[in-house]
Amino acid sequence: MGVQETKIYPINTGWLEGDLGTYIFWKGPAGKKYWNPVYSYYIDTGEHKILVDTGLPDEARATKYHHKCQKRGCLQVHEHLEKKLGVHPDEIDAIVFTHLHWDHVQNIKEFKNARYIAPKGEIDVAHNPLPLYYRTYECGIPGIEPAYTGCVFEAVEEESEVLPGITMFHTPGHSVGHMAVTVATSMGDIVIAGDAIFVERNLEPNPSEMWRHWVPARFVNSWQGWQSVEEIDKRADYVLPCHDEIANARSDVYPYEGMPIRNRRQPIPGYKFYFGDMPAGMADKAAPAMTRQEAEAHIAGLKDPKDMAEY
């Protein structure tokens, strides 16, 4: 049991309205609305049954307190597991949380036998958030309380393998304590990015600004946020961003035959990286630099956020 058997099943828990310029892309087309999915992930390693994040509540609660929401037939995560995948919630061994924002933690108490594993920085701030983030953590707003009220978390302070083949590493910026999750699979390292990036396009350049990555706009700390995007770029053979329909809908299960493997930390002429080199032991996984001709073709083929679907 292990890497060869490990499978990841994306679970769409519903859709939220977001802004392409104030959330999805820094200096993106502000005012243009975009429906983005909210994914959780079921991981079966053959030895453990794991969830990464638990997604949205019902449509009415999400819309009343947070963002306009449409379920579009999506089930709550525990219902999806049982009805679509044949996994009873009581079978889940552990839930690993990338962070504790409201759209990543709902229905946690449906998993009665699970360990709750979360970044220490998130646990600390979730129970005493800056007032600007009361609503984000469902704390301090009359009529509502966090889904995890009364739950006991196992706090992860440093990068670590929290379960065999499941590693949490620091990706702060979107939130104070955010950590992404690397899943070792037969086709390489799949990174479940949480909200460190929203969509795959965040990893690609912004040509008009000469940015190596067109990073999201929703940061509590933009310096850390950019660093975290680079960290994902260094580590991932495939990325599953929580709010990207395309990346999550290429298959019902990951990895799969024909899955597109990323070029890690590939230099593109004219678009510089800002932070350091590859993590220890990963230098040989960095992709060779594009030629200028290859770079021009690559940039020309990228979608501009203004052309992303609007309802």
Secondary structure, DSSP 8 states (H G I E B T S, - for coil): --GGG-EEEEEEEEEEEEEIIIIISTTS-TT-EEEEEEEEEEEE-SS-EEEE------HHHHHHHSS-EE-TT---HHHHHHHHS---GGG--EEE-S---GGG-TTGGG-TT-EEEEEHHHHHHHTS--GGGTTTTT-S-TT---TTTT---EEE-S-EEEETTEEEEE--SSSTT-EEEEEEETTEEEEEEETS-SSGGGGS-BTTTTBSS---S--S-HHHHHHHHHHHHHH-SEEEETT-HHHHSS-SSBS-TT-----TT--BTTB---S----TT-GGGS-----HHHHHHHHHTS--GGGS---
